[in-house]
Amino acid sequence: EAIYQPEGTQKVPRTVLQQPMIWAYVKDFGKLPDDICLVAVVDGLIVGATWSRLGCSYGKVDDSTPELAISVYPEYRGKGIGTRLLSSLLDAIHKIGYGKVSLSVDKSNYAVGMYLKAGFEILEEREHDYIMVKRWNNE
């Protein structure tokens, strides 16, 4: 669920996690000092998660900017869960002392609007996605 897949498209197989660009988000997560993961729980079930780390892949802008990712199960989308997860993660990243955070988002993903509302700007437009950055302290 963490990889955006437009409605009506065939789901990618779990083996995609073995690709180096994807594996970078998972490998040894939690062992690095600034790895952060937050989850949303509804009725005892984890229904969403957001995480960040330095040196990821698709949304990487430089070696000193963490990249974030977020995922909410489809049946829980549109309820503000993603927005709350994003806000909490941004607070945590900022408190650590980072001046900016980046992400990669598919152009067709409705979450683009959520990121823009949260203060992200489009840094780079690629064929299928945007690299977006939120800055604090005029970074």
C-alpha positions in Angstrom: 0.0 0.0 0.0 2.9 2.4 0.4 3.5 2.5 -3.4 0.9 4.7 -5.1 -1.1 2.8 -7.6 -3.8 4.6 -9.5 -7.3 3.3 -9.3 -8.1 0.6 -11.9 -4.4 -0.3 -12.5 -3.0 -3.8 -11.8 -1.4 -4.0 -8.4 2.4 -4.3 -8.4 3.8 -7.5 -6.9 5.4 -7.4 -3.5 8.7 -8.4 -5.2 9.0 -4.8 -6.2 10.3 -4.2 -2.6 13.5 -6.0 -3.7 14.4 -3.3 -6.2 17.3 -1.2 -4.8 15.4 2.1 -5.2 12.5 0.7 -3.2 14.6 -1.3 -0.7 16.4 1.9 0.3 13.2 2.9 2.2 13.1 -0.3 4.2 16.7 -1.6 4.7 17.7 -1.4 8.3 14.9 1.1 9.1 15.1 2.2 12.7 18.8 1.6 13.0 19.7 5.1 11.8 19.4 7.9 14.5 17.0 10.1 12.6 14.7 7.3 11.1 11.2 8.2 12.2 7.9 6.2 11.8 4.5 7.2 13.0 1.3 5.1 12.7 -2.4 5.8 12.8 -4.5 3.3 14.7 -8.3 2.9 14.4 -10.0 0.3 16.6 -6.7 -1.4 17.3 -5.7 -1.7 13.7 -2.8 0.2 12.0 -4.5 1.9 9.1 -1.8 4.3 8.0 1.9 5.1 8.5 4.3 7.8 7.6 8.1 7.6 7.9 11.2 9.6 7.0 14.9 9.0 6.7 18.0 10.5 5.2 19.5 9.2 1.9 16.5 7.5 0.4 15.9 7.5 -3.3 13.0 8.8 -5.5 12.5 12.1 -3.6 16.1 12.7 -2.5 17.3 16.2 -3.0 20.6 16.1 -1.1 22.4 14.2 1.6 21.2 16.4 4.5 17.5 16.4 3.8 15.2 13.6 5.0 12.7 12.2 2.6 9.3 11.2 3.8 6.7 8.7 2.6 3.1 8.2 3.7 0.5 5.5 3.2 -3.1 5.1 4.4 -5.3 2.1 3.5 -7.8 3.0 0.8 -10.9 2.5 3.0 -9.5 5.0 5.6 -8.6 7.7 3.1 -10.5 11.0 3.0 -11.0 11.0 6.7 -8.1 13.3 7.7 -5.8 10.5 8.8 -3.1 11.3 6.2 -3.2 15.0 7.0 -2.8 14.3 10.7 0.0 11.8 10.1 1.8 14.3 7.8 1.5 17.1 10.3 2.8 15.0 13.2 5.8 13.8 11.1 6.6 17.3 9.9 6.6 18.5 13.6 9.0 15.7 14.5 11.3 16.4 11.6 11.4 20.1 12.4 12.0 19.4 16.1 15.1 17.3 15.2 16.4 20.4 13.5 16.1 19.8 9.8 15.5 22.9 7.7 13.6 21.0 5.0 12.1 17.7 4.0 11.4 16.2 0.6 9.2 13.7 -1.1 8.3 12.2 -4.4 4.6 12.0 -5.4 3.0 10.7 -8.6 1.4 13.6 -10.5 -2.0 11.9 -10.5 -2.0 11.2 -6.7 -4.7 13.2 -4.9 -2.2 13.7 -2.1 -0.4 16.4 -4.1 -3.1 18.8 -2.8 -2.5 17.7 0.8 1.3 18.4 0.4 0.7 21.8 -1.2 -1.7 22.7 1.7 1.0 21.6 4.2 3.5 24.1 2.6 5.4 21.9 0.1 6.5 23.4 -3.1 7.3 21.6 -6.4 11.0 21.6 -6.7 11.2 19.4 -9.9 8.6 18.1 -12.3 9.5 14.8 -13.9 7.6 12.7 -16.4 5.3 11.0 -13.9 6.0 12.6 -10.6 7.0 15.7 -8.7 9.8 16.2 -6.2 8.4 18.4 -3.5 10.1 20.2 -0.7 8.9 21.9 2.5 11.3 24.4 4.0 11.6 25.9 7.4 13.9 28.7 8.5 14.2 30.0 4.9 16.4 27.0 3.8 
